[in-house]
């Protein structure tokens, strides 16, 4: 087993990955990259998502430069047309009655599906379960999408950072970390295959709470944090505001582009904003500031990979989630090799 996991490790092909947001897909082909592989994506008139390798089998031209014609996709180079299953159904240069080459077939990922506003693909048969997010299906939650962020970084280390509880007072002093407890309270991690969850409570500065401004509640309040992780890079944080009431669910979906680049898709689901779009916009801006604080550090790591050998780092009881992350990723690597 390798001692570290980089963004394009072959084991990651046997897992579900966020490729793009659902609202980024239309009836015009568009290219998205995952682990050095470009994919062409479009939505058919029936509403189905079509995903193939962004490369025509004829002369390897990018199919994302072509055009959609109903359920089919036409290459812009020589006009070859492919149906919804990727089979070539027309080669203009051969005329209308030609016998088409049997190998004129588009390649694609093993599986695709849509959930909570995201398009997921598994390049090869997935060992990991489909990522889910319960709050997305509940009508009392208002959704707010952060802009897609592209950064130099390791998807593994960014997942590690999202799950890390001990860095809040030090990295996030200008957002929510000021005045927080430095000590991480006791918590347990419950694992289920390639997933785990962990819950704990702590004090934080709730600057968003209107009750703080009018004196009904103190600035320092209690919140209950429940982390949910699905390998390799699908993360969720459910923040319950114990004093003020309501929840803020953060979805954090990492899409490794190459060994040095990651696309970050993050969305908020809030049921404590009374349906206010203005307050949601403020919450999104606040979360952008939080992520930028993280990226100021994460983008500067010299080694863009996450260690899989847990003996190469020092771990403490405050690191239970990030240690379990390493164990699950190591198990994924082992399982992918049979």
N, C-alpha and C positions, 0 to 999 in steps of 0.2 A: 504494500500500500504506500502511495506517496505520502510524504510528511506534511504536505500542504495541498490546499485545493484552490486552483485558479479559476477564473471566470469561464474558461472554455474546456474544463476537464471533461473527458468523454463520458464519465458517469452521469453528468448533469443532463445528458441527452435522454436518460431514462426517467425523466421527471416532467411535471407540468411547469410551464413558465408563462408569465405574462408577456404577451407579444405586443399588445397595444390596447387602447381603450376602445370600447364599442363605438363611441361617437367619432372616432378617427377613421372609421370605415364607411365608405359610401359606394355608389355605383361606378366610381372611377378607381382604377387600380392604384394601389399605393404600396411602397416598399418599406418594410421594417426589418431590422437586423437582430438576430439572436445568435449569440455564440459564433460570430464570424459568418453566419449563413444568412443571406438576404432572402426574405419571403415577400411574395406579392400577395396582397390581400384585397378583396373586394366583397361587396354584398350583392347577392343576386336579387332579381325582382321579387322572389318569394320571401326575401328577408334572411336567407341563409348566408353564412359566412363561408367564403372560399379562400383557401390558403394553399399556395404552392411555392416551391423554390422559385425565386425571381430570376429565372434563366430559361430561355427558349432552348429546346434540345437541338434545334437546327444549327444556329450560329451563336448561341449563348448570349443573345441580346437580352437586356433587362425587360421582362414582360410588363413591369410597372410603367414603362413608357408607352404601352399599348392602349387599347380601348376596350370597353365592355360592350357587348352586343347581346342584350338579354342575359341568359345564363352563361354565355360563352365569352372568352377573352381572345382578342386578336393581337398578335405580335406586330409591332410597328415597323419591323425591319423588312420582312418578306410577306407579311399578311397571313401567316399561318394562324388558324383559328382552333381553339381548344374548348371542349365542352365543360360542363360543371364538374365532371369527374377527371378532367385533365387529359382526356383523349383527343388527339388531333382529328378534326372532322373536315378540314379544308386546307388545301395547299394551292393557292391561286395559280402558281406557276405551272402546275400539272393539269390544269383544266378541271371541268366539273365531274368527269367520269373516271378519274384516276384512282388506282389502287394506292392507298396511303401506307407508308411504312408502319409496321406494327410497333416499332420502337418509338414512334412519335407520340410520346406520353409524358406528361408533366410529373415530376416527383413532388412529393409533399410530406408534411409531418405525419407521424403515425396517427395522431388524434388531435381534434380541436373541440373546444366548447366555449360557450359564453356564460359568465356568471358575474353578478354584482358590477355590471358596467365594464367588464374587462373581457378581452379575448385571450384565451389560454391555448397553448400548443404543447404537445409532447413530441419531440423529434423522433423518438423511438418508443416502443411499448413502455408505458410508465409503470414504475414500481411504487410511486407515491400516489396518494389519493387526490381526487379533485379538490382544489382549494374552494372553501366556502366562506361566507360571511353573513351571519344570521341577521344582523341589524339591517342589511340591505333590503330584506324582504318585509320589514315591519313598517307599516304606513305612518307611524308617528315620528319617524326619523326623517329629518331634513338632510339632504346630501349636498356637500360642497367639494368640488374637485380642485386640488392644487394643480398649477401648471406642471407639465412634464418637465422634469429636471434631468439634465445629463451631466455626469460628473466623472472625473478620473477617480477610480476606486475599485475596490474588491466587493463583489456582491456578498460574499461571506462575511467580510468585516463590517459592511453596512448593516447586515442582519444582526451581527454581534452587537453593534452599537445600539440598534433599536431595542434589543432585549436587555441591554445593560442598565442596571438601576443605580449603580454607584457613581456615575459620571454627572448626574443632574446638577448638583450644586457647583460643579467646577466648570462645565462646558456651557451651561444654560443660565449663567448668572444674570444675563440681560433680558431673559424671558421669564420662565417659570421657576428657575432654580434658586433665585435669591431667597435666602431665609429658610430653605429646606433643610431637613435633618440630613446630616452627613452619614450617620450610621444607617445601614440597610437593615430593616427588621427581618426577623426569621420568616421564611416562606418555604414552601415545598413545590416541587415540580412533578406533575403527573404526566407520564409518557404513554402514548398509544401509537405504537408502530412508528411511523415517520412524522408523528405530530406530538406536541406536548402543550400543556397549559400550566400557568403559575399565577397565583393571586397573593397580593399583600396590600396593606394599608400604610399610609404615611401622611405627614403634614406637608402642605404646600401653600404657596401664596396664590390665592384665587383672585387674580386681578380682573377677571371677566365678570365676576358675580355682581349684579346691580345691588344686591343686598349689602355689599361692602361699602358702596358709595353712600348709601342712605343710613348706614350705621346699624342695620339689622343683624349683620353677621360680621365676625372678625376677618381680617385679611388671611390669616393662617387658618386653614381648614383641613379636614380629613378627606382623603379620596382613596377609593379602592381600585387598584389596578389589576386587571386580569389580562395576561399575555396569552395569546394563542398563536402557535407556530405550526406551519405545514411545510415540510421540506420540498424544494430547497430554499426558496426565497419568498414565501408568502407569509406575511406577518400581520397581526391584528392586536391592537391594544384597546381594551374596553375600560374607560375611565368613568367610574361612578362617583358622583359628587355627593358624599354622605351628608354634608351639612346643607348645601344649597339645593340638592335634588337633581335628578336627570343624569344622562350619560353622554359621553363624547367617545365615539368609536373611531379609531384611526386605522385605516387600512394602508399598509405599506407593502408595495409589490415591486420587487427588484428584477430588472431584466438585463442580464449581462450581455453587452454588445460584443466585446472582445476582451482580451486579457487586461486592458487598462481602462475600460469605459463601461459605465452602468447607466441605464435609464431608470429613473425613479418615478413610479406612479403612486401617488398618495391621495386618498380621499377621506373626508370626514363625514360621519353620520351623527347628527346631534338631535336629541329630543328635549333639550332644555332651553331652546331659543325662542319658544312661542311662535315658531314658523317665520321668524324675521330673517329675510334675505340679507338685510344690512348687517345684522349680527353674525350671520354665517360668513359673509364676506370678510368681516373683521377677524373671525376665527381662522379662516383660511390664511389671511395675511400673517396672523400670529404663528400659525404652524409653518409657514414658509420661513419665517425668521428663526424658528427652532431648528429646522433642517439645515439652514445655512450655517448656524452655529456648529452643527455636527460636521458638515462638509468642510468647514475651515480646517478641521483636524483630519478627518478621514481622507481627504484628497491629497494630504501631504505624506501619507505612509510611504516609506521607501519600498517595502515589499508588499505587493498587491495580491496577497493570498492569505487564506485562513489556515492556521495549523490544525492538522488532524491528529497528530501525536500529542496527546494531552500532557505528556511529560516534558514537552519543550517549553511550556509556560508555567507560571505559578498561579494556582487557582485558590480562591478562598470560598467560605460559605456564602459570600455575597454574589458569587459567580455561578450559581446553580443553573440559571437559564442558559448562559453563554457556554458553559461546559456541556450541557445537554445538546446544544446546537452542534458542537463539534462531534459529539458521539453519534448523533443521527447522520450527519454528513459522512462520517467515516463508515457507518453501516451502509449508507447508500452506495458508496464507492465499492465496498466489498461485495454487496449484492449484485451490482451491475456486472461484475466479472464472473458471476455464476459460482 
